[in-house]
Amino acid sequence: EIPSLRYDVVHRLKAANPDLDIVINGGITSLDQAAKQLEHVDGVMLGREAYYNPYLLAHVDRAFYDPAANVPPRAAIIDRLLPYLQQETAAGTPLAAMTRHIIGLYHGLPGARRWRRTLSEQVHAPGTGIEIVEQALRFVEEDKNRTQSTSALAA
């Protein structure tokens, strides 16, 4: 059973102990919520939300450090990740151990279901390599293009 979140207690703890580094965790699902918490504490942990919606992390630099920071598109993140996946699978790391952390990358977008399904169902097959990630990325792009075409026709 998950206890109720008691941010007020954490805020009072920080106020009573300003020299302590206090980092809050639990139930924070947006960078706006994180910013509000940073008015009271020294740091914020994004737990489940970072796991289920990892693209949220691509916006951290812009939100908290540099308003002009680049927010890379999801496909660019995958392109940069592929060499690492290749290196690690060659070293014996199971692909599924790495792709489980990017399953939520397309959360809420057209193609997200195909992305998740491809990565969660097909990465366990013996001999599966990073081509399955590339295939999942193609599926997302196809669904995105199909959605844009349908939207243009409706307009």
TORTOR-281108 format. One line per 10 residues: their letters; for each residue y, z, x of C-alpha. Coordinates in Angstrom, 2 decimals. Each point is the difference from the previous one (the first is absolute). Last residue first. Example, Ala and Ser with C-alpha at 12.3 -4.5 7.8 and 13.67 -1.06 7.14 Angstrom:
REM residues 2
SA) -1.06,7.14,13.67 | -3.44,0.66,-1.37
***
This chain:
REM residues 155
AALASTSQTR) 19.98,-43.11,-9.09 | -3.66,0.10,-1.01 | -0.93,-2.70,2.50 | 1.74,1.88,2.81 | -1.81,3.22,-0.89 | -3.37,-1.79,-0.02 | 0.73,-1.53,3.39 | 1.08,3.37,1.41 | -3.16,1.65,-1.32 | -2.19,-2.75,1.49
NKDEEVFRLA) 1.81,0.29,3.34 | -0.55,3.77,0.06 | -3.64,-0.40,-0.99 | -0.57,-2.54,2.76 | 1.85,2.18,2.55 | -2.12,3.00,-0.96 | -3.20,-2.02,0.29 | 1.07,-1.31,3.42 | 0.52,3.59,1.17 | -3.47,0.95,-1.20
QEVIEIGTGP) -1.40,-2.92,2.01 | 1.86,1.12,3.13 | -1.38,3.50,-0.49 | -3.51,-1.46,-0.39 | 0.56,-2.05,3.16 | 0.35,3.31,1.83 | -3.72,0.19,0.43 | -3.03,0.48,-2.21 | -3.19,0.04,2.04 | -1.84,2.31,-2.36
AHVQESLTRR) 1.68,0.23,-3.41 | 2.18,3.09,-0.36 | 3.32,-1.88,0.03 | -0.88,-1.86,-3.20 | 0.40,2.47,-2.84 | 3.05,2.08,0.94 | 1.97,-2.71,1.73 | -0.65,-2.75,-2.52 | 0.44,2.31,-2.98 | 3.25,1.46,1.28
WRRAGPLGHY) 1.56,-3.39,0.75 | -1.31,-1.49,-3.24 | 1.54,2.89,-1.96 | 3.30,-0.22,1.88 | 0.34,-3.73,-0.67 | 3.22,0.33,-1.96 | 1.77,3.14,1.19 | -0.26,3.66,-0.99 | -1.64,1.19,3.22 | -0.20,-2.80,2.57
LGIIHRTMAA) -0.55,2.34,2.96 | -2.32,2.30,-1.96 | -3.18,-1.13,1.80 | 1.74,0.39,3.34 | -1.53,3.30,1.14 | -3.48,-0.97,-1.17 | 0.28,-3.00,2.30 | -0.51,2.07,3.14 | -3.23,1.87,-0.68 | -1.25,-3.04,-1.91
LPTGAATEQQ) 0.23,-2.10,3.16 | -2.47,2.30,1.75 | 1.19,0.87,3.51 | -2.40,-1.55,2.50 | 2.32,-1.05,2.84 | 0.07,-3.57,-1.34 | 0.98,1.47,-3.39 | 2.84,1.84,1.75 | 1.39,-3.02,1.80 | -0.19,-2.24,-3.06
LYPLLRDIIA) 1.61,2.62,-2.23 | 2.76,0.45,2.57 | 0.53,-3.77,0.21 | 0.16,-0.16,-3.83 | 2.62,2.75,-0.47 | 3.02,-2.12,0.93 | -1.02,-2.69,-2.48 | -0.67,2.71,-2.59 | 3.49,1.40,0.41 | 1.43,-3.51,-0.22
ARPPVNAAPD) -1.85,-0.52,-3.29 | 1.55,3.19,-1.38 | 3.51,-1.21,0.69 | 1.83,1.88,2.73 | 2.84,2.32,-0.88 | 2.57,-0.59,2.74 | 2.38,2.82,0.79 | 3.62,-0.54,-1.04 | 0.27,3.37,-1.78 | -1.24,1.68,3.19
YFARDVHALL) -1.53,3.48,0.08 | -1.00,1.45,-3.36 | -0.43,-2.74,-2.61 | -0.22,-2.99,2.35 | -2.47,1.72,2.32 | -2.09,1.28,-2.91 | -0.34,-3.33,-1.86 | -3.26,-1.17,1.57 | -1.46,3.40,-0.91 | 0.06,-0.88,-3.71
YPNYYAERGL) -2.32,-2.86,0.90 | -2.77,2.61,0.25 | -0.26,0.44,-3.79 | -3.25,1.86,-0.66 | -0.18,1.66,3.41 | 3.70,0.62,0.43 | 0.07,1.32,-3.57 | -2.90,2.35,0.67 | 1.79,1.80,2.79 | 3.67,-0.61,0.61
MVGDVHELQK) 1.09,2.87,2.20 | 3.64,1.02,-0.02 | 2.06,1.59,2.74 | 2.70,2.50,0.82 | 0.46,1.55,-3.43 | 2.67,0.37,-2.69 | 2.04,-3.22,-0.08 | -3.10,-1.68,1.42 | -1.66,0.57,-3.37 | 2.51,-2.31,-1.67
AAQDLSTIGG) -0.67,-2.67,2.60 | -3.76,0.30,-0.58 | 0.49,-0.45,-3.74 | 2.02,-3.15,0.68 | -2.70,-1.15,2.43 | -2.50,0.10,-2.83 | -3.23,1.74,-1.03 | 0.38,3.61,1.10 | -2.71,2.01,-1.75 | -0.84,2.26,2.89
NIVIDLDPNA) 1.40,0.69,3.42 | 3.03,1.80,1.38 | 0.82,0.44,3.66 | 1.75,3.17,1.19 | 1.17,0.27,3.59 | 1.00,3.63,0.35 | 3.51,0.89,1.16 | 1.38,0.00,-3.56 | -2.39,2.74,-1.11 | 1.27,1.40,-3.34
AKLRHVVDYR) 1.27,-3.42,-1.11 | -3.26,-1.59,1.15 | -2.11,2.49,-1.96 | 2.27,-0.44,-3.03 | -0.55,-3.77,0.10 | -3.76,0.49,0.34 | -0.04,2.34,-3.00 | 2.10,-2.44,-2.03 | -2.41,-2.81,0.82 | -2.77,1.76,-1.87
LSPIE) -2.61,-2.62,-0.73 | -2.68,1.15,-2.40 | -3.37,0.79,1.54 | -2.58,-2.78,0.23 | -3.37,1.00,-1.35
***
